[in-house]
């Protein structure tokens, strides 16, 4: 269920209720913390970090939360959980929505919501609040997760329920002694370990792309270089020979190398959960490089039908993540299939990086199926004779010869 200001005002301040606010430090959640504190709640501000906040940002969030009236602030770091339970499988599946977008925000929000719901249950909260508006996907991702994981806990969404403007929220904060730079920028950014999404500005015009100044990362390296990503059972094991037990740090290292070339920029147009079209720009060097390197290695190490069926279920996996269906019971089943498919995905994929682009070069793998002794494509067969080849071709043509033998009037 949801609550509005009208509901809040009926609370008896002598019996304060606990509310957990999913706190990002932005305008909407800052307003929510202060308004609920002033209305008599004990506010617990919780920032769920999936890798997008710096230590400086987290420290500032904590300072501001207490200034806004929170009785407690906590950072819930779920970056490793986010990798282990989502990013790993998106790499296994080479998941790109509309063959372009690495599902950055969609997957992050689910794990942020799970962390918030878990924390709310731990402290016995009466309510959970978030700052989503009524026009986007995040309201669905938060609400659905809370409804499932924290049943019976009240959901409060002031910005959505009151259709509050930025000016109304800023004025309220200022009137109650809180001042911060909430100037509405031309662009809004969501920075995470799996890419940065960019909204606003030229993105609102279907005929335009983003100018260079809209991106947070710019080309700082012009000479070409080679990137070698080593995988073991589909997971990143090394980057340019440097081994990584911590896969999150491996992703961050690849991001550092790729971002220097401005790699991973694009725009995605897709269908939102609520049914309208949406357009978002993004810069995601690490996701794009990792997925394309992984896809390249799979071409050498998986069978035709392994690739085909893995692509089918991976597409559904990405769709479910985007559509706020991570908790759907079929997801572990898909994850099991994706995991099984990676048993022979071992070796190093070699990419060549250059400003604003890259190309795949080749692989070095002990499981390279091109190394078969039965033959070399277009060169020499060793596993069959010429007569056996002709017999195979004749048998393969049988269904077509049967059909056109009866329907010889059909032309193509």
N, C-alpha and C positions, 0 to 999 in steps of 0.2 A: 504494500500500500504506500501511497505518497502522502506528504503533509505539506501544507501551505502556511504562510504567516498567520492566517486566521486561526489555524489549528494550534500553532505554536503559542499564541497569546493566551490560550486557555490553560496552559500549564501552571501549576502552582509552584512558585519559585522556592517554597519551603521543601519540596520534594524534587530536587534537581534530577534531571535525567541525563544519562551519559549519551553523548553523540560522538561518533567518529566521523571526522571530515576528511575525505580523500583530498589531501592538501598538496597542490603543486606550487603554490606561491604566487600564482597569477591573480588577476583581478577577481574573477568569479569565486574562487575558493577563499580568497582573502575576505571578501564581503561575507561569504557564508560563515566563516569562523567568527567574525565580529558580531554579526547579526544574531547568531544563535547564542553566543555568550551573553549578549545584552538581553536576550529574551529568557534567560534563566537556565540555560543548559550548562552542564559541565562538558566543555569541548575538548576532545582529544584529537589533535591534528596529526594525521599520519601521512607521510610521504612515501609512497611505494616506488622504489627506484629499480628500474629494469636496465640500468646502465646509461641513462641519458643525463643524469645530474652530476656536476662536478662537486668536489668536496666543498668548494667555496659557495656554490649555490645551495647545498644542503645546510651549511652553517647559517647562511642568510635566511633560509626558510625557517630554521629553528628560532632565530632571533625575532623574526616577524610574527611567527605564530604566537609567541608569548605576548608580544605587543598588542596583538589583535584580541587577546583575551583567552587563549587556550590555557587549560590547566595542565596539559601535558602535550609534549611533541615527541614523535618517534619517527625515525627513518627505517623503513622496512626494505632491506636490500634483498631483492629476489633475482638478481642478475644471473647467478649460477643456476637457479631453478628454472629461470626463463630459457636458458640455453638447453638444459638437460631435458626439459619437458616440451619444448616447442622448436627452438632454432635448429636443434640437431635433426629433427624430422623434416624441417623445411629444406635443409641442405640435402638430406637423403633423397627427398622428392623433387629437388630442383624447383621449388615452388616460386612461381612468379605470376601474380594475378594479371590477366590479360597479356601474358608473355612479356611483362615489363616491370611491374611493381612488386617488390619483395615483401609485401604485406607487413610493413614496419609497424605502424600505429595499431593496426587491428590486433595483432598478436600481443603487443605490449599491454594494451588496455585490459585484456583478459587476465593477465597475470598480476597486474596492479589491482584489479578488482578482487581477485582471489585472495591476495595478501591482505587487503583491507577487510574483507569479510572474515578472514581467519582471526585477525587482530580484534575485530569487534566482538567476536564470540569469546576470545580469551579474556577480555576485560569485562564481559557481561554488559555490553552496550545496549541501550534501548533503541538507538537509531543510528543510521549511517546517512551521511550527506555527501553529495558531490556537486560539482559546478557545471554540469553539462547543460547545454541549451536544448530546445525541443526540435532543432532542425538537423541534427547530425546522427551519426552512428553510435557515438560514445554513450549516449543515454541508454541505448539498448544493451550495450556490452556491460555497463555497470549494473543497471537494474536487474537484468536477467541473472547475472552472477550472484548478486545479493539475495535475490528471491530464492535461488536454489541453495546457496551455501549458508545463508543466514535467515532461514524461514522465521517469520514472525517479527523480525526486526524492522522497524519503521524506516522508510526511505524518504529523505528530505531533499528536494531539489528547488531551491529558492529561485534561481535564475530562470529555470524552465517554467515553473508554475506561475511566477509573477510576470513573466516576459519582461524582465528588467533590462533596461538599457545600460550601456557602459557609464553614461553620465550619472544615472541614478545611483549606481553602485559606488562610483568615485565620490560623489557628493556625500553619500552616507558615511564613507570611511573618513573623509576630511572633516565632516561635522563632529565626528567622534574622536578626532585627534590623531588619526593615522594618515600619514602622507608617504607616498611612494610614486615612482615614475610609471604610471599606467598609461602613458601616451599611446594612442592607437597607432601602431606602426602600419606601414603600407602592406607589409607581409607578416604572417604569423608562422612560427616555426615549431616543430615538435622534433626535438633531437633525441635520438636513441642509439643503442649499439647496433641496431639493424637498419640504420639509415635515418635521414632527416627529411621530414615532409615539409613542404612549403605551400602555403595557401595565401590567397589575396592577390592584389595587384593585377598584373596582366593575365593571371590564371583565370580570372572571372570573364575574360573575353576569349571565346573559343578560337578566334583567329590569331591569337598572339601567343608567343612563348616568353619565357623569362629573360630579362637582360642579365648580363654578367654580374652586375652589382647585387642581384637578388640572392645569389648563392653565398653560403657561409664559407665555403672552401674554394680556393682558386688555384690555378696552375702555378706551381713554384718550381717545376722541373721540366726541362725541355728535351734533354737527351733521352733516347730510348733506353730501356733497361729490361732485364729478364726477371720474371717472377716465377718461382717454383713452389708449388703448394703440394705437400706430401699428405696423402690420406692413408689411414689404416682402418679397414672396415667402414669406409665412408666418412670417418671423422678426421678433422685436421690433426696431423701429427707433427708437421714441421713446416716452416716458412723460410725459404731460401737456406735450407740446411739447419736452421735454428729450431730445436725441438720445443714443443709446448705440451705440458701436461694440462695446463689451464687453457681450455679451448676459448674462453672469453678473451684472454690475452692474445691468443693467436688471431682472433677476429680483429681486435684492436690494432695489431701489428699490420695486418693486411690493409685495414682502413688507412693507416698512416701512409703506407707505400702507394696505394691507389689514389688517395685524395690529393697527393702532390701533383698528379696529372689531371685532376678534375674529372676523373672517371666516375661513371655511375649516374650521370644526370639524365633525367627524362621526365615526361609527363604521363600520367595515367588518367584515363577517362573510364569510369565504370558505374555500375549500378549500386546505389546505397541500399542498406537494409530496409529503409523506409520507403523505397521505391522511386526516388528521384535520381537523376544522373549527377555525378560528382566529378570534379576535376582537381587533381592534386599534382604538384611538381615534387620532385625529390632528388636528393643526391645520396647515393648509397654505393660507395666504391667497394667496400668489403663484401656486401651481399652479392653484388653482380659478379665480381671477380671469383668469389668462392663458388657460386652456383655454376658459372660457366666452366671453371676448372674441373669441378666435380662432374658436370655433364660430359665434358670431354673424356675424362677417365672412364666413365661408364660406357661410352661408345666402344671402348677397347676391351672392357672386362665383363660386360653383361651380354647375355644372349638376346636375340631379337625379341622374344616374347617376354623376357624379364623386363626389358626396357618398355615394351608396349604396355604391359599391365601395371607396371610401377607408375608410368605416366598417368594412367587413368585414375588410380586411387590417390595419387599425389595431387591431382587437380581437385578432387573432392576434398582432400585434407585442407588445402588452401581455402577452398570455398567455405568450409565449415568454420575455419578460424576467422575469416572475414565476417561471416554471418552470425558471429557470437554463439557458435555451437561447439565450442571446445569441450564442454562437459557432456556432449552427446555420447552415449555408451559405445558407439561404433568407432570412436576415435582411437582407443587403445588397440582395436583390431587392425585398423589401418597402420598404426605405428608398428605393430608386430610384423606386418607384411613388409613395410619399408625397411625395418631393421634386418629382416632375413635377406632382403635383396642386396644388402651391402657386404655380405660375407667375403666376396672376392673383389671388392672395390679397394684395391691396394695399389699404391704407387704414387708417382709424382707427375702432376700436370704442369706443363711448361707454357707460360704466356709471355708475350712481348708487350710491354707497356709503352705508351706514347701519349702526348698531350691530348686529352679528351677522348681517348680510345685505347683499344688493345686488340691483339689477335691471338688466337690459340695456335700453338706451334706443334705440340706433340706430347707424348707421355713416355715414361719409363716405368714399366710395371712387370712384376713377376707373373701376373695373371693376364697378360696381353694375349687375347685370342687371335690376334693377327700372326702370332708366332707359330700357328698350326703347321705341322709337317705334312698335312694333306694337300696343300697347294698354296699358291700365291695368286691373288686375284689378278686376272688379265695376263698372267705370265705362264705358269706351268701347273698342271694338275698332277698329283702323285697318288691320290687315294682312289682313283677310278680310271678306267680305260676310256678310249674314245667311243667304243660301242656301248659301254655302260652309260655314258653321257647321253648318247642319242636315244637309248631306250628310256632313260629317265624323262627326257624332254617329250617323248611320244606319249608316255603314260600321263604326264602332267597336262598335256593338251587334250586328253580324252573328254572331259566335260564340255569343252568348247566345240570340239569336233562333233559330239553328239548333238548339241543344240543347233549349230548352224547346218548340220546335215539334214535336220528336219525343217528348219526355218531359213532356207537358203535365199528367201526373198528379202530378208532383213539386211540392210546395208549400214555400214558405219564409216 
